[in-house]
Amino acid sequence: MRTGVLARKVGMTRFFDEDGSDVPVTVLALDGCQVVAQRTQDKDGYVALQLGAGAKKAKRTSKALRGHFGKAMVEPKRTLAEFRVSEDNLIEVGAEITADHFLPGQKVDVSGVTVGKGFAGAIKRWHFGGLRATHGVSVSHRSHGSTGQRQDPGKVFKNKKMAGHLGQDQVTTLNVTVFRVDVERGLIMLRGATPGTEGTWVKIRDAVKRAPPKDLPKPGAFRTAGQTTEAAPAAEAPVEDAAVQEAPAAEAPTTGGEE
């Protein structure tokens, strides 16, 4: 069992298939998703990874959280979440998860808070059919009708479907397909809609009801500060080689012109 990621919902757009049909996709951005802490069986009684995402000012962070982030040597994060993992899929603290953690065509589960719509009636909230348009019904055509029984039981049962607050609920959408990933920009594009509005944070994890692809990166796709530092000298070497190769080629036309 691998860790999931924390991503910020950017919005929706569409792409076109080879046959010309448009595919609606939701764009999710990995905004500095890093491992902040590890939960181990010996110390905490369970195995998990705590991830943080989004930049936050230090002066806006509580003193306790500043110490927590300082111990992990990471910048203060706007949001935190834990993901249960197996012991062989633990990732070191400070590693940053990249977009290729998921593969195109893979099924994932997305959790987020739905859009809040305020106070709504029973027809909009629970899809009631409403009352009749005639035969004695006046004014209350969109009411929900009877709410209880007679003297026995003499009350309205709990969880009765009535008018009330609609939206702003924690919802998980299962088996969403990963359409495309962009590692350079840190974008994950999912086919269809996901819970939440633009700018909210969602949790993405491997689908629990579908078998994962065999070529999934384990324990995950991430980069550390050490890997970034080692890659810098390797990038300078080809530049020097190219300069040496281009020097003789630049002298050849000059010699021919003088002759």
Buried (B, 14 or more C-beta within 10 A) or exposed (E): BBBBBBBBBBEBEEEEEEEEEEBEBBBBBBBBBBBBBBBEEEEEEEBBBBBBBBEBEEEEBEEEBEEBBEEBEBBBBBBBBBBBBEEEBBBEBBBBBBBBBBBEEBBBBBBBBBBEEEEBBBBEBBEBEBBEEEEEEEEEEBBBEEEEEEEEEEEEEEEEEEBEEBBEEEBEBEEBBBBBBBBEEBBBBBBBEBBBEEEBBBBBBBBEEEEBBEEBEEBBBBEBEEEEEEEEEEEEEEEEEEEEEEEEEEEEEEEEEEE
